[in-house]
Amino acid sequence: MAAAVVLLLATTARAEPAPAGIEEACRGAASRDSAVDYAHCVSSLSSDPQSRRDAADMHALAAAVTRMAIEHAAATEERFDGLGEAEESPRARARLGHCLEVYGAAADVLRDALDNIRARVYGRAVEQIAAALGAAERCEDAWKGEEEQRNVPAVATEHDREYGRLATVALGLTAGIA
């Protein structure tokens, strides 16, 4: 019985293979920009049902991953807001406030980029995504050399990195159709 349960779990836990269009789009993005992680690109887009349906449409894929980056920037902004409210150190609170502002601005710029992708103004969208891409680095730079850095939970740092990875994929895909 236990072996049957393990076998059932193993067969149902298998992920469907990524559609060829997603793999092709991600391969192109990774070849254009070495910062694009091919496996991350494929897994991110494959996790989105709309992207799976629109796998052959580069325009739709660029819009989808930009939307994901917006959602992640907004979630990261909320996370830093919560950390700032709970932080006792004024210096750490100021740094968290800086990160909050950086991610708020990044989300706004990415929303503008998404509007430009939808309008097929890809060159402008590429510029906007590139500008928003630095949010993770600007936030991390605010903490360099500070002892309070140890107070920033690893979860927030990982969230910060994931935003950067998604924005890089958005840039790579959008640049491919610009």
Secondary structure, DSSP 8 states (H G I E B T S, - for coil): -HHHHHHHHHHHH------HHHHHHHHHHHHH-TTS-HHHHHHHHHT-HHHHHTTT-HHHHHHHHHHHHHHHHHHHHHHHHHHHHH---HHHHHHHHHHHHHHHHHHHHHHHHHHHHHTT-HHHHHHHHHHHHTHHHHHHHTTTT-GGGGGS-HHHHHHHHHHHHHHHHHHHHHHHH-
